[in-house]
Every structure is written in C-alpha cells, then in structure tokens.
Amino acid sequence: MAKPVVAIVGRPNVGKSTLFNRLVGKRLALVDDTPGVTRDRREGEASLLGLDFRVIDTAGYEDQDPASLPGRMRAQTERAVAEADVALFMIDSRAGVTPLDEEIVRWLRGSDTPVLVAANKAEGRSGDDGILEAFSLGLGEPIPLSAEHGEGIADLFQSLRPFIERDAWEEEQGEEGAEGPLKLAIVGRPNAGKSTLINTMLGADRLITGPEAGITRDSIAVPWEWRGRPVELIDTAGMRKRANVQDKLEKLSVADGLRAVDFAEVVVLLLDATRGLEAQDLRIADRVIEEGRALVIAINKWDVADDASRLFQGIRTALDEGLAQVRGVPLLTVSAITGKGIDALIEAAFATREAWSRRVSTGELNRWFRDAIDKNPPPAPKGRRIKLRYLTQAKTRPPGFVVFGTRVDQLPESYRRYIVNGIRRDLGFEGIPIRLTLRAPKNPFDE
C-alpha cells in the first residue's frame, strides 16, 4: 500500500527545505538564505513521531510566465499538490502574510487537496503577529513551528495525523465531511421507544423491545440505508436522573450511552408524548450540546398524544427557555409504532449534519462581522474601546470561530452571545452548537 504524501508549498525562502530535511532526518535538500535554491521537487521518506509518509519539497511558488524557468518550477509544484494527500502551506511568521501568500492560497483553494497552514520561524515572540495574520487566510488554525530549531513538531504531528492515519483516525473519530455514513445516536429516558423506533426504521425486530424499562444495556450500532444514503443507527440505554441510578450495571449502561454520544454526528433526543418534556430531557440535551454534537429532538408516541397542538407548543417554548444557548433545535413528531414522521426525522438529521459540517469563507464572515459591529459596536469599559479586528472559522463539526482584537478579555458575555447568535441566525447555523474563542496579540512587554 502506497504511503500518504505530504507536499510542502509556499513562496521562496520561507523554510520549506529546512522542514523537509528535518522530516526525512537527512540533509537531502540544499538550504541557503538565497531565495529560489530549490527548483525541482524533491521527495523523501519521512517519519514524524511514528507517522510514516512521503514528503515532497517544492520550489518556491512565483507568478511568472509559464514558459520561463520560474513558471516551469511552478508547474512542478502544482503537479506535486495534485498528487498529495495533504498540502502543508508555509509562511514566514516574522514577515507575516504577504500578497504572494494570499495569491498562493487562492490557487490552493481551487485544488482538491486539503491544506494545512504552517507558520515557520515562530521561535521566540517575533512571529506572534504573523501567526495571528495567518488566521485571516481562512484555512483553519495555523501550526506555529521552527523548522530550524525543531519547535512545534508535536503540533505538526497532531495536524498531519488525520491525513496520514486516515483509516485509523476515521474509525476512532468518525469520517470527516458530510458524505460518509450518518452516525445517528438515539438517546432519551427509559421506555421512550428508542429500540422500537430503530426496529421500525430497519423493518425488522433487530433490537429487543418490551414494556419493561431498561431492556437496552449496551450501545448497539446498526448499519442502515435511507433512500440510498448510508446511516449508522446507534441505540443507547435509557438515561435516568443520576440520583435514581443505583444499580452498577445501569451506571455502566448509561456511561456507555454517553460515550456513544461522543462518537455520533447527530443525536436524536426522543421524548415520550405521554409524559411531555421533563427536567431529565433537558439535562440530556445539555450534555449533547456540551459535547458539540448536532441535536434533533423528536416527540415519540404522537399517535396517542392528548391535545397534540398544545403539547407541541408547550415543548417548543420550554426548549427555547431551557436550551437558550442553542436556539432553533429541530423539533419533530414521530410514531415508532406506525413509522409516521420517520422520513422527516432522517431528512432533518442529514440537514443538521450538513450545517454542523459547514465552513464559511473568511471574506463572507468578515463582511457579516463588520455589519454586526456597525449595528452594535462593542462597549468601551472605563472609556477604552474594545477593538474587534476580524473573524475567522477555525474548525467545523462543531463550528468553531475565532475573533481577533484588542482588550477582548474585557468583552462582556452579552456581546459574545450577540456574535454567536448572529452567526447562528445569519450564516446558516440555526440550532447548531457554536464555539467562539477570543484572541489578542501578545504584548512583548508583559513580562
């Protein structure tokens, strides 16, 4: 089996060959302060803290006529990226993001190869501003490192690992992207009808059901296909209030169910229409949101519900109050016995996963951010303005955003909520848990 390939790309003299030599453990590539030493792409067998892969050192990317020598060198770099499993785009953190860096990023966005950003020459504090600028490229959190001194290698390992050990990583973490099987966990209080719902979906008595509460003990994963799309259904043990859980086996079953939530993409919280919404349901929902999973709430036994319209509105209102940190969680009705509402439930689960996996471009984010700040400027504690400079999306699944500015440690919680609620409302993340981080440049005089 061929080893995964990592292509190191960037403008001239950012330290690509120095990193290449460190990864292969030999001085294979010529290194000099003169830009443009590397012309042909050079390949080598790399090992990084136990990760084995092939690494390609490419020529510095320059915008030149294709017939010229720099133009032909650029064509070699483009071929290397097309063949790679992941491209490691390097910048010089001391110089910051240059116009040529931005041009290279625009080209990389047009390729099908995933891209990581490495901010080289980050030893000491001279590269801090350049690392912050690298967030503006919209390629996720940059990896600060020093290829010359070997700093940041552990961070580089963690970033490359999903691409180098893809099979093992996907088995452990779940497939990246929204095209793999939908990992759908069904959770709720005992006897809410979780196993019955899955049996109805499958069209077979795959799981044991009955009137007794607590039949399911292990989290059971069952493959299924809905309208030609793969789904992995995960049935879990009923989750009672902690004070009521005394039996050791039940404690183990509940813990197993909570682990299943961690590995799911979308979690369906199943309510019992004959009992309405209880405090334990909100506790389960809160745990799902804390873990960053996408949440859908379904009211089961709808076929026997009394005063259905009033019940639905009451649950909707209680959810908006009890889950104020994530407004707009999808709420649907189903009958596990008759199968009514199941198609709508699965359709909502796929749509929710798509929003949970969504990435917004840095340009679109900052156009929205500027408008949001103009409409409601941040406060000025003790007369000193809090300056919010820009916003970028650092990750997905769940979506994570980073705000850069000065004195952000003084930003009140109410303004953080204003930003998060605006992102959720205006940028297609309705009902999705969002992580927001505030960052300020380090002051070299702090110490």
Secondary structure by P-SEA (a helix, b strand, c coil): cccbbbbbbbcccccaaaaaaaaaccccccccccccccccbbbbbbbcccbbbbbbbbccccccccccaaaaaaaaaaaaaaacccccccccccccccaaaaaaaaaaaaccbbbbbbbcccccccaaaaaaaaaaccccbbbbbbcccccaaaaaaaaaccccaaaaaaaaccccccccccbbbbbbcccccaaaaaaaaaccccccccccccccccbbbbbbbcccbbbbbbbbcccccccccccaaaaaaaaaaaaaaaaccbbbbcccccccccaaaaaaaaaaaaabbbbbbbbcccccccaaaaaaaaaaaaaaaaacccccccccccccccccaaaaaaaaaaaaaaaaaccccaaaaaaaaaaaaaacccccccccccccccccccccccbbbbbbbcccccccaaaaaaaaaaaacccccccbbbbbbbbbccccccc
